[in-house]
Amino acid sequence: MAIPKNLQHKPIIAVDKYDTIDGHYAPNTDARALSIGEAQYGKNEISAKVLRHTGKNWSRQSEELPIHRTLDLAILIVASMLPPNKDEKSVSQRLGEKIVDPDKYQILKDYYKTHDYILKPRLDELKDLLNTLIP
């Protein structure tokens, strides 16, 4: 299924057939493509978007995020995988994240451990790309 070009978000670079690699949701997912392109909320803005398909048409449930928010989410994910600081300061330098529900914190750690086979290859690839970008 070709990535739509008639939506308000205008893809510039995209991953088609994302449903085949969508982690443990593959192949039974409505997330069919990932795109970086002109944002629907402003032609001078660039955004990342998950394009969803209902089986009949492209869904309005597709998410679009500014690039900096996408990177902030990636930073938050990685920070949450690291052991928390004992002095309750955030692990990341910029975000100031904190554990909101300490009683459920172990659920998050267990999720990461259970899904390590999906997450680790992606983190390894991210690390390699970052090492190439920022030697």
C-alpha positions as CSV (number, residue, x, y, z in Angstrom):
1,M,0.0,0.0,0.0
2,A,1.6,3.3,-1.1
3,I,2.0,6.1,1.3
4,P,-0.7,8.7,0.7
5,K,0.4,12.0,-0.8
6,N,-3.1,13.6,-0.6
7,L,-3.1,14.1,3.2
8,Q,-2.4,17.4,4.9
9,H,0.9,15.9,6.2
10,K,3.2,15.8,3.1
11,P,5.7,12.9,3.4
12,I,9.3,13.7,2.3
13,I,10.9,10.5,3.6
14,A,8.9,7.4,4.7
15,V,8.9,3.8,5.8
16,D,6.3,1.9,3.8
17,K,5.0,-1.5,5.0
18,Y,5.8,-0.5,8.6
19,D,3.1,-3.0,9.6
20,T,5.6,-5.8,8.8
21,I,8.1,-4.6,11.4
22,D,5.9,-2.9,14.0
23,G,7.5,-4.8,16.9
24,H,5.2,-7.4,18.6
25,Y,2.2,-5.8,16.8
26,A,3.4,-7.0,13.4
27,P,1.7,-8.0,11.2
28,N,-1.6,-7.3,12.9
29,T,-1.4,-3.5,13.2
30,D,-3.1,-0.5,11.7
31,A,0.2,1.4,11.7
32,R,1.1,1.0,8.0
33,A,3.8,3.7,7.5
34,L,6.1,6.2,9.2
35,S,6.8,9.5,7.6
36,I,8.9,12.7,8.1
37,G,7.5,15.5,6.1
38,E,5.8,18.9,6.0
39,A,3.5,19.2,9.1
40,Q,-0.2,19.4,8.6
41,Y,-0.3,22.2,11.2
42,G,2.2,24.4,9.4
43,K,3.9,24.2,6.0
44,N,7.1,25.6,7.5
45,E,7.3,22.9,10.1
46,I,8.6,19.3,9.8
47,S,7.0,16.5,11.7
48,A,7.1,12.8,12.2
49,K,3.9,10.9,11.6
50,V,2.6,7.4,12.1
51,L,0.1,6.7,9.3
52,R,-2.7,4.3,10.2
53,H,-5.0,2.5,7.9
54,T,-8.4,1.0,8.8
55,G,-8.3,-1.6,6.0
56,K,-10.5,0.7,3.9
57,N,-8.9,4.1,4.2
58,W,-6.2,6.2,5.9
59,S,-7.3,6.9,9.5
60,R,-7.6,10.3,11.1
61,Q,-6.2,8.6,14.2
62,S,-2.7,8.9,12.8
63,E,-0.4,10.8,15.1
64,E,1.9,13.7,14.1
65,L,4.6,15.1,16.3
66,P,7.2,17.8,15.8
67,I,10.7,16.3,15.4
68,H,11.9,17.7,18.7
69,R,9.1,16.0,20.6
70,T,9.8,12.8,18.8
71,L,13.5,13.0,20.0
72,D,12.3,14.0,23.5
73,L,10.2,10.9,23.6
74,A,13.2,8.8,22.6
75,I,15.3,10.4,25.3
76,L,12.6,9.8,27.9
77,I,12.4,6.1,26.8
78,V,16.1,5.6,27.1
79,A,16.2,7.5,30.4
80,S,13.5,5.3,31.8
81,M,15.5,2.2,30.9
82,L,18.4,3.4,33.1
83,P,18.5,2.9,36.8
84,P,17.0,6.0,38.6
85,N,19.3,8.4,40.4
86,K,19.2,7.8,44.2
87,D,18.9,11.5,44.8
88,E,15.6,11.6,42.7
89,K,17.2,13.9,40.1
90,S,16.3,13.1,36.5
91,V,18.6,10.8,34.5
92,S,18.4,13.0,31.4
93,Q,20.0,16.5,31.3
94,R,17.1,18.3,29.6
95,L,13.8,16.8,30.4
96,G,13.6,16.7,34.2
97,E,11.7,13.4,34.2
98,K,10.6,11.9,37.5
99,I,8.9,8.7,38.5
100,V,5.3,9.6,39.0
101,D,4.0,6.2,40.2
102,P,6.8,4.4,42.1
103,D,4.4,1.4,42.8
104,K,4.2,0.8,39.0
105,Y,7.8,1.5,38.2
106,Q,8.6,-2.2,38.3
107,I,5.9,-2.9,35.6
108,L,7.8,-0.6,33.3
109,K,11.1,-2.4,34.0
110,D,9.4,-5.8,33.5
111,Y,8.0,-4.6,30.2
112,Y,11.4,-3.5,28.9
113,K,12.9,-6.9,30.0
114,T,10.1,-8.9,28.4
115,H,10.4,-7.0,25.1
116,D,14.2,-6.8,25.1
117,Y,14.3,-8.8,21.9
118,I,12.3,-6.0,20.1
119,L,13.9,-3.0,21.8
120,K,17.6,-4.0,21.9
121,P,18.1,-4.2,18.1
122,R,16.4,-0.8,17.7
123,L,18.5,0.7,20.4
124,D,21.7,-0.8,18.9
125,E,20.7,0.7,15.5
126,L,20.0,4.1,17.1
127,K,23.4,4.0,18.9
128,D,25.2,3.2,15.6
129,L,23.4,6.0,13.8
130,L,24.1,8.5,16.5
131,N,27.8,7.4,16.6
132,T,27.9,8.1,12.9
133,L,26.1,11.4,13.2
134,I,28.0,12.6,16.2
135,P,31.5,10.9,16.1
